[in-house]
């Protein structure tokens, strides 16, 4: 499973690396609503939450589906501008001015993204123009509670009023906590953007894209960017561009905007010092390898000390070929190491890889 972006014919000069204050505010709101996704931000989340005005906190609850369950495309309005070559604004005010340029249909489609996933990558009238999608959107909003049902109904019945409400909410968040956060983060994000841009200029798109995350790669011959995620999606740059947006608050998420007729956007964690996480395929192999009871029993011995195949066969009443087959599965999954000691090959459980499995799983499903 993965999200792909068709970039055939895309010149390097139409790949832009630009920080976005509105996108970073969206990430900040997500971290505040889902602190468990971001243990590294615990101190910041606690500090902001403790001083948040109760009235503002209640207003945030009304629309938290914009940043909690999904990361709404309303935080990347530049991608929906005509020509598909827009870039984020340098300030939050500029980003909000771009948001004002979206049509009501674009705003509502982006805001109701969690109800319209099947239509995300293809042309669709959206809930404003399709009575069936409108009904489905309200049903899904109702399943999340009366507060979100009321908000969704207001959004569908009076988009201009809700757009003005959202703009004011963003400005109030900026005044309450985000202006200080952005002042601290913006230099880091700008430095990361300059580094990636220089990498793009000197070494080309493949090197620059792979530097974003271990989950991002470019097949230059096919002209396909692949983002390793637990979902399937397809986008295309066409005659537009590709925008890469660094975030300091978004790890472990790698967000991909691939909405039909919008410019593709990859929002990536700016920190590049983390160990490379396994791919979804590798994670699946590891979990399947450990799901077999015989391999779990072998792991008990392999965790304590190195063992040869014959030793394991004797200890478990299995044939040597049977043990070898199980060891091959564990080795392919990257869970054991092997080294030769004289005539024998000794196998041992890679405790570091196994201990990371829980965090790797969380990162994989949240990516």
One Martini backbone bead per residue (centre of mass of N, CA, C, O) as a GRO file, in nm:
protein
  367
    1UNK     BB    1   0.098   0.035   0.019
    2UNK     BB    2   0.030   0.365  -0.133
    3UNK     BB    3   0.136   0.684  -0.240
    4UNK     BB    4   0.107   0.844  -0.559
    5UNK     BB    5   0.307   1.055  -0.790
    6UNK     BB    6   0.282   1.199  -1.097
    7UNK     BB    7   0.602   1.342  -1.254
    8UNK     BB    8   0.595   1.352  -1.544
    9UNK     BB    9   0.781   1.624  -1.675
   10UNK     BB   10   0.901   1.743  -1.415
   11UNK     BB   11   1.069   2.002  -1.331
   12UNK     BB   12   1.276   2.104  -1.080
   13UNK     BB   13   1.162   2.408  -1.070
   14UNK     BB   14   0.861   2.275  -0.976
   15UNK     BB   15   1.009   2.227  -0.702
   16UNK     BB   16   0.903   2.316  -0.371
   17UNK     BB   17   1.040   2.460  -0.061
   18UNK     BB   18   0.786   2.553   0.186
   19UNK     BB   19   0.678   2.710   0.439
   20UNK     BB   20   0.371   2.698   0.659
   21UNK     BB   21   0.179   2.850   0.890
   22UNK     BB   22  -0.095   2.705   0.851
   23UNK     BB   23   0.011   2.414   0.858
   24UNK     BB   24   0.143   2.441   1.143
   25UNK     BB   25  -0.120   2.500   1.288
   26UNK     BB   26  -0.251   2.233   1.221
   27UNK     BB   27  -0.038   2.065   1.372
   28UNK     BB   28  -0.087   2.194   1.647
   29UNK     BB   29  -0.384   2.106   1.675
   30UNK     BB   30  -0.327   1.807   1.657
   31UNK     BB   31  -0.139   1.783   1.905
   32UNK     BB   32  -0.356   1.887   2.109
   33UNK     BB   33  -0.571   1.649   2.036
   34UNK     BB   34  -0.302   1.427   1.992
   35UNK     BB   35  -0.056   1.367   2.209
   36UNK     BB   36   0.008   1.058   2.158
   37UNK     BB   37   0.153   1.117   1.873
   38UNK     BB   38   0.348   1.345   2.051
   39UNK     BB   39   0.571   1.299   2.292
   40UNK     BB   40   0.781   1.539   2.231
   41UNK     BB   41   0.530   1.764   2.293
   42UNK     BB   42   0.434   1.762   2.591
   43UNK     BB   43   0.529   2.035   2.702
   44UNK     BB   44   0.384   2.215   2.497
   45UNK     BB   45   0.096   2.109   2.536
   46UNK     BB   46   0.073   2.176   2.837
   47UNK     BB   47   0.127   2.481   2.819
   48UNK     BB   48  -0.105   2.554   2.624
   49UNK     BB   49  -0.350   2.418   2.766
   50UNK     BB   50  -0.328   2.572   3.046
   51UNK     BB   51  -0.378   2.872   2.881
   52UNK     BB   52  -0.641   2.813   2.753
   53UNK     BB   53  -0.921   2.936   2.664
   54UNK     BB   54  -1.228   2.797   2.711
   55UNK     BB   55  -1.366   2.919   2.463
   56UNK     BB   56  -1.155   2.828   2.256
   57UNK     BB   57  -1.168   2.527   2.321
   58UNK     BB   58  -1.465   2.492   2.233
   59UNK     BB   59  -1.424   2.582   1.938
   60UNK     BB   60  -1.223   2.356   1.865
   61UNK     BB   61  -1.426   2.118   1.907
   62UNK     BB   62  -1.618   2.176   1.666
   63UNK     BB   63  -1.352   2.138   1.436
   64UNK     BB   64  -1.152   1.881   1.489
   65UNK     BB   65  -1.187   1.721   1.209
   66UNK     BB   66  -0.969   1.902   1.055
   67UNK     BB   67  -0.710   1.769   1.258
   68UNK     BB   68  -0.754   1.479   1.379
   69UNK     BB   69  -0.838   1.246   1.180
   70UNK     BB   70  -0.764   1.465   0.978
   71UNK     BB   71  -0.583   1.668   0.733
   72UNK     BB   72  -0.688   1.936   0.611
   73UNK     BB   73  -0.679   2.126   0.307
   74UNK     BB   74  -0.726   2.412   0.438
   75UNK     BB   75  -0.400   2.422   0.514
   76UNK     BB   76  -0.361   2.425   0.167
   77UNK     BB   77  -0.475   2.657  -0.041
   78UNK     BB   78  -0.257   2.687  -0.268
   79UNK     BB   79  -0.334   2.407  -0.411
   80UNK     BB   80  -0.631   2.532  -0.521
   81UNK     BB   81  -0.522   2.711  -0.721
   82UNK     BB   82  -0.497   2.826  -1.012
   83UNK     BB   83  -0.251   2.622  -1.198
   84UNK     BB   84  -0.092   2.460  -0.971
   85UNK     BB   85   0.150   2.700  -0.851
   86UNK     BB   86   0.129   2.752  -0.568
   87UNK     BB   87   0.228   2.913  -0.258
   88UNK     BB   88   0.301   2.972   0.037
   89UNK     BB   89   0.291   3.193   0.268
   90UNK     BB   90   0.485   3.404   0.478
   91UNK     BB   91   0.208   3.437   0.625
   92UNK     BB   92  -0.087   3.395   0.775
   93UNK     BB   93  -0.239   3.613   0.615
   94UNK     BB   94  -0.166   3.500   0.334
   95UNK     BB   95  -0.296   3.224   0.370
   96UNK     BB   96  -0.585   3.339   0.422
   97UNK     BB   97  -0.612   3.476   0.148
   98UNK     BB   98  -0.605   3.209  -0.008
   99UNK     BB   99  -0.854   3.085   0.125
  100UNK     BB  100  -1.051   3.308   0.007
  101UNK     BB  101  -1.007   3.198  -0.303
  102UNK     BB  102  -1.178   2.980  -0.252
  103UNK     BB  103  -1.434   2.806  -0.303
  104UNK     BB  104  -1.698   2.675  -0.151
  105UNK     BB  105  -1.655   2.392  -0.264
  106UNK     BB  106  -1.360   2.360  -0.177
  107UNK     BB  107  -1.396   2.407   0.124
  108UNK     BB  108  -1.604   2.185   0.184
  109UNK     BB  109  -1.449   1.944   0.073
  110UNK     BB  110  -1.207   1.981   0.267
  111UNK     BB  111  -1.368   1.981   0.538
  112UNK     BB  112  -1.522   1.691   0.438
  113UNK     BB  113  -1.305   1.465   0.392
  114UNK     BB  114  -1.398   1.231   0.598
  115UNK     BB  115  -1.662   1.170   0.391
  116UNK     BB  116  -1.487   1.167   0.081
  117UNK     BB  117  -1.260   0.959   0.001
  118UNK     BB  118  -1.352   0.818  -0.271
  119UNK     BB  119  -1.341   1.128  -0.415
  120UNK     BB  120  -1.051   1.254  -0.385
  121UNK     BB  121  -0.908   1.143  -0.679
  122UNK     BB  122  -1.177   1.256  -0.812
  123UNK     BB  123  -1.428   1.366  -0.977
  124UNK     BB  124  -1.667   1.572  -0.787
  125UNK     BB  125  -1.936   1.747  -0.654
  126UNK     BB  126  -1.998   1.704  -0.372
  127UNK     BB  127  -2.199   1.796  -0.097
  128UNK     BB  128  -2.322   2.052  -0.237
  129UNK     BB  129  -2.405   1.880  -0.524
  130UNK     BB  130  -2.467   1.603  -0.350
  131UNK     BB  131  -2.716   1.456  -0.178
  132UNK     BB  132  -2.574   1.190  -0.091
  133UNK     BB  133  -2.317   1.320   0.029
  134UNK     BB  134  -2.466   1.496   0.229
  135UNK     BB  135  -2.595   1.270   0.393
  136UNK     BB  136  -2.333   1.123   0.465
  137UNK     BB  137  -2.195   1.355   0.611
  138UNK     BB  138  -2.410   1.382   0.837
  139UNK     BB  139  -2.391   1.094   0.944
  140UNK     BB  140  -2.087   1.102   1.022
  141UNK     BB  141  -2.109   1.346   1.208
  142UNK     BB  142  -2.318   1.220   1.406
  143UNK     BB  143  -2.121   0.987   1.502
  144UNK     BB  144  -1.941   1.234   1.654
  145UNK     BB  145  -2.175   1.414   1.733
  146UNK     BB  146  -2.356   1.702   1.790
  147UNK     BB  147  -2.140   1.915   1.735
  148UNK     BB  148  -2.053   1.814   1.447
  149UNK     BB  149  -2.330   1.817   1.320
  150UNK     BB  150  -2.380   2.119   1.343
  151UNK     BB  151  -2.135   2.209   1.185
  152UNK     BB  152  -2.196   2.058   0.919
  153UNK     BB  153  -2.466   2.195   0.869
  154UNK     BB  154  -2.360   2.482   0.854
  155UNK     BB  155  -2.159   2.435   0.622
  156UNK     BB  156  -2.381   2.343   0.409
  157UNK     BB  157  -2.579   2.602   0.447
  158UNK     BB  158  -2.320   2.828   0.533
  159UNK     BB  159  -2.018   2.880   0.422
  160UNK     BB  160  -1.938   3.184   0.472
  161UNK     BB  161  -1.975   3.182   0.781
  162UNK     BB  162  -1.771   2.953   0.841
  163UNK     BB  163  -1.527   3.086   0.713
  164UNK     BB  164  -1.522   3.328   0.907
  165UNK     BB  165  -1.498   3.157   1.163
  166UNK     BB  166  -1.229   3.020   1.090
  167UNK     BB  167  -1.056   3.268   1.058
  168UNK     BB  168  -1.093   3.365   1.352
  169UNK     BB  169  -0.979   3.116   1.485
  170UNK     BB  170  -0.694   3.144   1.375
  171UNK     BB  171  -0.637   3.426   1.495
  172UNK     BB  172  -0.680   3.339   1.793
  173UNK     BB  173  -0.455   3.128   1.797
  174UNK     BB  174  -0.228   3.320   1.731
  175UNK     BB  175  -0.264   3.498   1.986
  176UNK     BB  176  -0.254   3.270   2.208
  177UNK     BB  177   0.015   3.074   2.067
  178UNK     BB  178   0.137   3.074   1.764
  179UNK     BB  179   0.325   3.316   1.730
  180UNK     BB  180   0.546   3.209   1.920
  181UNK     BB  181   0.592   2.939   1.779
  182UNK     BB  182   0.666   3.050   1.496
  183UNK     BB  183   0.910   3.222   1.582
  184UNK     BB  184   1.072   2.961   1.664
  185UNK     BB  185   1.033   2.774   1.393
  186UNK     BB  186   1.088   2.929   1.124
  187UNK     BB  187   1.403   2.912   1.107
  188UNK     BB  188   1.417   2.603   1.088
  189UNK     BB  189   1.240   2.571   0.832
  190UNK     BB  190   1.405   2.753   0.646
  191UNK     BB  191   1.667   2.588   0.665
  192UNK     BB  192   1.550   2.325   0.552
  193UNK     BB  193   1.457   2.442   0.280
  194UNK     BB  194   1.738   2.525   0.184
  195UNK     BB  195   1.867   2.247   0.192
  196UNK     BB  196   1.668   2.104  -0.006
  197UNK     BB  197   1.712   2.299  -0.243
  198UNK     BB  198   2.015   2.241  -0.275
  199UNK     BB  199   1.983   1.939  -0.323
  200UNK     BB  200   1.813   1.969  -0.577
  201UNK     BB  201   2.029   2.128  -0.743
  202UNK     BB  202   2.280   1.922  -0.706
  203UNK     BB  203   2.120   1.607  -0.703
  204UNK     BB  204   1.818   1.610  -0.726
  205UNK     BB  205   1.505   1.475  -0.676
  206UNK     BB  206   1.571   1.197  -0.550
  207UNK     BB  207   1.747   1.300  -0.317
  208UNK     BB  208   1.549   1.508  -0.198
  209UNK     BB  209   1.308   1.315  -0.141
  210UNK     BB  210   1.462   1.103   0.038
  211UNK     BB  211   1.528   1.328   0.265
  212UNK     BB  212   1.248   1.357   0.400
  213UNK     BB  213   1.204   1.030   0.400
  214UNK     BB  214   1.195   0.685   0.414
  215UNK     BB  215   0.893   0.699   0.265
  216UNK     BB  216   1.046   0.845   0.022
  217UNK     BB  217   1.033   0.806  -0.343
  218UNK     BB  218   1.201   0.789  -0.675
  219UNK     BB  219   1.108   0.699  -1.004
  220UNK     BB  220   1.259   0.823  -1.273
  221UNK     BB  221   1.165   0.649  -1.511
  222UNK     BB  222   0.846   0.661  -1.427
  223UNK     BB  223   0.762   0.919  -1.261
  224UNK     BB  224   0.742   0.819  -0.940
  225UNK     BB  225   0.605   0.895  -0.634
  226UNK     BB  226   0.659   0.732  -0.316
  227UNK     BB  227   0.444   0.681  -0.028
  228UNK     BB  228   0.471   0.506   0.265
  229UNK     BB  229   0.145   0.381   0.330
  230UNK     BB  230  -0.177   0.282   0.485
  231UNK     BB  231  -0.257   0.362   0.176
  232UNK     BB  232  -0.446   0.453  -0.118
  233UNK     BB  233  -0.305   0.677  -0.372
  234UNK     BB  234  -0.353   0.936  -0.637
  235UNK     BB  235  -0.142   1.158  -0.823
  236UNK     BB  236  -0.081   1.477  -1.010
  237UNK     BB  237   0.092   1.740  -1.166
  238UNK     BB  238   0.120   1.789  -1.454
  239UNK     BB  239   0.133   2.144  -1.514
  240UNK     BB  240   0.234   2.169  -1.239
  241UNK     BB  241   0.335   2.116  -0.908
  242UNK     BB  242   0.561   2.060  -0.623
  243UNK     BB  243   0.513   2.059  -0.267
  244UNK     BB  244   0.733   2.114   0.016
  245UNK     BB  245   0.652   2.081   0.371
  246UNK     BB  246   0.780   2.174   0.659
  247UNK     BB  247   0.783   2.023   0.998
  248UNK     BB  248   0.806   2.038   1.366
  249UNK     BB  249   0.505   1.894   1.461
  250UNK     BB  250   0.448   1.613   1.275
  251UNK     BB  251   0.579   1.393   1.404
  252UNK     BB  252   0.524   1.092   1.214
  253UNK     BB  253   0.407   1.252   0.984
  254UNK     BB  254   0.313   1.205   0.630
  255UNK     BB  255   0.172   1.429   0.420
  256UNK     BB  256  -0.076   1.388   0.142
  257UNK     BB  257  -0.167   1.583  -0.128
  258UNK     BB  258  -0.415   1.433  -0.384
  259UNK     BB  259  -0.623   1.606  -0.497
  260UNK     BB  260  -0.829   1.673  -0.728
  261UNK     BB  261  -0.696   1.950  -0.902
  262UNK     BB  262  -0.454   1.963  -0.714
  263UNK     BB  263  -0.168   2.033  -0.575
  264UNK     BB  264   0.083   1.860  -0.475
  265UNK     BB  265   0.160   1.760  -0.125
  266UNK     BB  266   0.441   1.742   0.107
  267UNK     BB  267   0.445   1.673   0.454
  268UNK     BB  268   0.740   1.700   0.654
  269UNK     BB  269   0.978   1.620   0.871
  270UNK     BB  270   1.254   1.814   0.947
  271UNK     BB  271   1.378   1.596   1.096
  272UNK     BB  272   1.690   1.394   1.006
  273UNK     BB  273   1.794   1.205   1.277
  274UNK     BB  274   1.633   0.962   1.240
  275UNK     BB  275   1.566   0.653   1.223
  276UNK     BB  276   1.486   0.431   0.996
  277UNK     BB  277   1.194   0.321   0.910
  278UNK     BB  278   1.004   0.083   0.830
  279UNK     BB  279   0.826  -0.048   0.612
  280UNK     BB  280   0.525  -0.180   0.563
  281UNK     BB  281   0.638  -0.450   0.464
  282UNK     BB  282   0.834  -0.498   0.700
  283UNK     BB  283   0.625  -0.484   0.925
  284UNK     BB  284   0.458  -0.723   0.825
  285UNK     BB  285   0.681  -0.937   0.840
  286UNK     BB  286   0.732  -0.915   1.147
  287UNK     BB  287   0.446  -0.983   1.247
  288UNK     BB  288   0.422  -1.256   1.100
  289UNK     BB  289   0.673  -1.392   1.222
  290UNK     BB  290   0.557  -1.364   1.531
  291UNK     BB  291   0.274  -1.529   1.494
  292UNK     BB  292   0.428  -1.788   1.526
  293UNK     BB  293   0.468  -2.018   1.774
  294UNK     BB  294   0.744  -2.143   1.694
  295UNK     BB  295   0.896  -1.869   1.668
  296UNK     BB  296   0.853  -1.779   1.956
  297UNK     BB  297   1.013  -2.011   2.086
  298UNK     BB  298   1.279  -1.947   1.946
  299UNK     BB  299   1.309  -1.657   2.062
  300UNK     BB  300   1.367  -1.739   2.350
  301UNK     BB  301   1.650  -1.848   2.286
  302UNK     BB  302   1.764  -1.609   2.104
  303UNK     BB  303   1.753  -1.394   2.345
  304UNK     BB  304   1.982  -1.526   2.533
  305UNK     BB  305   2.145  -1.674   2.290
  306UNK     BB  306   2.333  -1.822   2.080
  307UNK     BB  307   2.229  -2.046   1.806
  308UNK     BB  308   2.202  -2.329   1.647
  309UNK     BB  309   2.016  -2.529   1.456
  310UNK     BB  310   2.064  -2.795   1.614
  311UNK     BB  311   1.997  -2.687   1.894
  312UNK     BB  312   1.704  -2.605   1.829
  313UNK     BB  313   1.606  -2.882   1.739
  314UNK     BB  314   1.656  -3.026   2.009
  315UNK     BB  315   1.490  -2.830   2.200
  316UNK     BB  316   1.206  -2.865   1.998
  317UNK     BB  317   1.162  -3.127   1.825
  318UNK     BB  318   1.300  -3.062   1.546
  319UNK     BB  319   1.397  -3.017   1.242
  320UNK     BB  320   1.641  -2.858   1.078
  321UNK     BB  321   1.474  -2.759   0.829
  322UNK     BB  322   1.246  -2.632   0.996
  323UNK     BB  323   1.421  -2.428   1.144
  324UNK     BB  324   1.534  -2.290   0.892
  325UNK     BB  325   1.266  -2.176   0.792
  326UNK     BB  326   1.212  -1.998   1.039
  327UNK     BB  327   1.476  -1.836   1.026
  328UNK     BB  328   1.428  -1.715   0.745
  329UNK     BB  329   1.186  -1.544   0.829
  330UNK     BB  330   1.329  -1.379   1.052
  331UNK     BB  331   1.553  -1.268   0.867
  332UNK     BB  332   1.376  -1.123   0.653
  333UNK     BB  333   1.252  -0.938   0.895
  334UNK     BB  334   1.504  -0.845   1.083
  335UNK     BB  335   1.527  -1.029   1.379
  336UNK     BB  336   1.806  -1.163   1.300
  337UNK     BB  337   2.134  -1.279   1.362
  338UNK     BB  338   2.442  -1.390   1.191
  339UNK     BB  339   2.728  -1.612   1.273
  340UNK     BB  340   3.040  -1.752   1.239
  341UNK     BB  341   3.159  -2.052   1.432
  342UNK     BB  342   3.334  -2.212   1.250
  343UNK     BB  343   3.115  -2.469   1.165
  344UNK     BB  344   2.904  -2.260   1.281
  345UNK     BB  345   2.585  -2.105   1.292
  346UNK     BB  346   2.484  -1.821   1.467
  347UNK     BB  347   2.183  -1.725   1.636
  348UNK     BB  348   2.014  -1.400   1.700
  349UNK     BB  349   1.831  -1.181   1.854
  350UNK     BB  350   1.720  -0.856   1.772
  351UNK     BB  351   1.648  -0.654   2.025
  352UNK     BB  352   1.625  -0.375   1.894
  353UNK     BB  353   1.412  -0.449   1.678
  354UNK     BB  354   1.197  -0.556   1.877
  355UNK     BB  355   1.177  -0.300   2.062
  356UNK     BB  356   1.077  -0.118   1.804
  357UNK     BB  357   0.804  -0.235   1.707
  358UNK     BB  358   0.600  -0.056   1.847
  359UNK     BB  359   0.699   0.220   1.732
  360UNK     BB  360   0.689   0.133   1.434
  361UNK     BB  361   0.386   0.082   1.428
  362UNK     BB  362   0.294   0.363   1.504
  363UNK     BB  363   0.439   0.510   1.273
  364UNK     BB  364   0.304   0.354   1.041
  365UNK     BB  365  -0.004   0.429   1.110
  366UNK     BB  366   0.063   0.756   1.123
  367UNK     BB  367   0.207   0.837   0.847
   0.00000   0.00000   0.00000
